[in-house]
Amino acid sequence: MSLRKKFFNFINPTEKAIFKRINEYSNYILTSTNDLIKMLDCSNMEISQYKETIRKNEMDGDHLTFELKNEITNGAITPNLMDSFNLLIDKCDDILDRLYYMSREILRYQDFLLTSNENVKEKTCQYYSKLRNMLIYNLDAQKSIMEMLEQNTIEKMVSLWSRVSRLEEEVDDLKDELLDSLYKEANELHYLTFLHLAEITHKIDDLLDTSQDIADILINVAITVTS
């Protein structure tokens, strides 16, 4: 197998079209991730608007999933690729679902935060800053996935896959550091603050785990069809 082979030269027109449409998920994910970063900025008091945008992206993602599943069922898809296509679509949709879930949790927590004392607000904002940094890794991972979905050589796709893997590992480390810090300060934190921050931390880590899954599927499909 030559690493300089063009992946798109080995799949049929229907499969090419589906790959290009799958990239629509990345646009939704990038927009929603940026809006979630804004929701985690303590200087933003009116955050419900961002939740609504994330909700719309999640609904548009559901509609895209329905359309793509129909195209896969009715289109000229190579049989040994059908499972990979379906799994890829499900993983992309999962990321949008998680982003929407987090937006709802952040909005709910804001009601509690606005009536809390200054210590709770200060601690929350400190951790929110770290969570925003974690989400930047999700942006980078999605940009790499978008490139993987474009017409690229296997060599380039492997390089992008390696980048997503590194980002996932770095977020794993950030997650562990943040959770270690949370548990050390647990006695000083309101229990709702502790639970909220721990849950959002795990959910962001899940985003990168799923991005890694998507990159794995893409590279496996590329290697399969060009072997």
Summary of the structure (lengths in Angstrom):
residues: 227
radius of gyration: 19.4
end to end distance: 5.4
largest distance: 62.2
contacts: 743
relative contact order: 0.16
helix: 86%
strand: 1%
